[in-house]
């Protein structure tokens, strides 16, 4: 197969209910927020991680669908695999802690091997110069931070643990028994949740960079599949209930594109649904209405009038 021939831009909408979509380690794992607007944030890195996890889960072990950035993996071991393929029988490949390509031709072969074998390298790109040097790849697929449509108000929930960690702790709890047959719950914990938030992220797919990385039509189909289903296999107690709600794709008729991405994104408007009426989220009359707590509290509109020539709108979800 050949690389994709069309440029794509897309809008991804997903929501969270009673969960933490992306904790901030610099803020005690509170949900990420814009400090000036209080709108929630989910990093592009977090979204790419979910795509990687879905691809690995759905196509584990398949040729060309391996994942480069895995939890606990050693990147240089994967670089060494490329050198084994490009330099068969070379003893230095197994022994040396540092390896570098001997020529531009070899460097190109190493990059191509990494792209051909690792889905996330040919999709998102990678810097692979960590000691065992396989160069770097600019990925054709890039994503922005996701931002919530309205400000979020995170809630801190206290929880208790019934079980003891060890025998000593168990005895201490029993000593605190007040006679009702229940041991004292002394182990406390906290969970940070967003009661509800609808998030919007933008994505870009470059056909020209896809040509260099070998990103093909079947890779594009898998990316769309992952965006639609990645939350279905990413459940955890911390993240609550998350789901992809909309995936709107703008397909261009050629590799360079037929319109600026921002102009296409502006055609997708999201407002509050008040008895079937669209209202801007900054409409002051919304103060008289309760906060959004489900997806149907919002309304999504797509302006399809006077679309630029060569641009097609595809609603995948």
Secondary structure, 3 states (H helix, E strand, C coil): CCECCCCEEEEEEEEEEEECCCEEHHHCCEECECCCCCEEEECHHHHHHHHHHHHHHHCCCCCCCECCCCCCCCHHHHHHHHHHHHCCCCHHHHHCCCECCCCHHHHHHHHHHHHHHEHHHHHHEEECCCCECCCEEECCEEECCEEEEEECCCEEEEEEECCCCCHHHHHHHHHCCCCCCCCCCCEEEEEEEEEEEEEEEEEEECHHHHHHHCCEHHHHHHHHHHHHHHHHHCCCCCCCEEEEEEEEEEEECCCCCCCCHHHHHCCEEEEEEECCEEECCCCHHHHHCCCCCCHHHEEEEECCCCCCCCEEEEECC
